[in-house]
C-alpha cells in the first residue's frame, strides 16, 4: 500500500526532473531559438521552464515524504517501506531543491553565463 504510492510518485518525480534538466540542455542546441534572439537570452529563458518542472518534481518528492508521516494507525508494511525508501525520498527532495535553485540561477543569469563561457 505505502510502496505503491511511493513508486507512482517516484515515476512522476523522475519525469519532471528529467524535463527540468533537459530544458536548458535543449535550449543550448538552438534548434527552436528564434533567429532574432541571442543564444544567451534563449538559455536564460529556459531557466523559467526549468523552475516550473523542478517545482513539480519537488511536489512529487513532498508527496513521497508525506507517506512517512501517517496520521493514524499504520499497516504492517509501513516500517519495511520506510526502511527501504526513506533515504531515497530524502535524496529526491534535495535533488528537487537543487534543480529549483539551478533553474533560478539560469533564469536570472543565464545570458551572463553563456557570455562568460
N, C-alpha and C positions, 0 to 999 in steps of 0.2 A: 504494500500500500504506500508506504513512505518512499520507497525506492522508485516506484512508478512516477511519482510527482517529480522527483529529482531528475530522472532520466529524460522526461518530457521537457522540463525547463532547461536542462543542460543542452539539449539539441538546439533549442532556440537561442541559448546563450552563444553557442558556437557559431550559429548563422549570423547573428548580429555582430559578434566580434570580428568575424571574417569580413563582413561588409565594411565595418569601421576601418579595418586595416587596408582593405583593397581600394577604398575611395581615394586616398592621397597617392597610392602607388599608381592607380589607373590614371589619375589626373596628370602625373608626370609624363605619361606616354604622349599626351597631347592629342589623342585621337578625336575627342569631341570638343576640343578647345576652339572657340570662335577665332577666326583669323585676326580680329581686331584686338584681342587681348594678349597680354604677355603671359608667358608660362608661369611666372611667379604669382601673378594675380589669380590664375586658374587654380594653382596649387593651394593658394590661400583660401579660396572659396571651398575647396574640398574639405577643409577643416570643419566647416559647419555641418556637412553631412556626416563626417566622422564623429562629431559630438552627438548628433542625433542617434546614430546607430549604437554608439558606446553607452548612451543613457538607456536605450532599450536593453542592451546586454546587462547593464547594472541592475535594471529592474528584474530581469530573469535570475540574476545571481542573488538578489534580495529575496525573491520568491523561494529559491532553494534554501536559503538560510532560515526562512520562516518555518520550514518543515521541522527544524530542530528546536522550535520554541512552541510546543503544543500547549493548548490552553486547558487541558484536562487529562484524563487517563490516557495512557499510551498502549499501543499494541505490543505484542512480544517482539516484533521485528524492529521496533524503534531503536533499541540500543545497538543492534548489529548494523543497522543502516547508518546510524550516527558514527559509529566507529569506522565504517567503510568510507563514508563520503564527506565528513565534516571538514577535514583538511583540504580536500579538493575544492569544496564550495567556498571556503575562505579564500583560497588562491584565486578562484574565479572572480570573487568580489574585488580583490586587489588588482587583478588584470583589468577589470572593467573601469575601475577608478583611474588606473594609468592611461587607458585609452581615452577617457574623458579629458584628462589633463593634456595628453598629447594632441588631441583634436583642438583643444582650446589654444594651445601654443601655435599650431599650424594655422588656425583661423586668425589669430592676432598677428603673427609674424611670419607667415608662410612666404610672402613675397621677399622679405629680407633674407630668409634662409636660402632661397633659390639664388638671389643676387650674390650672397656671400660664397656660395658653392662654385 
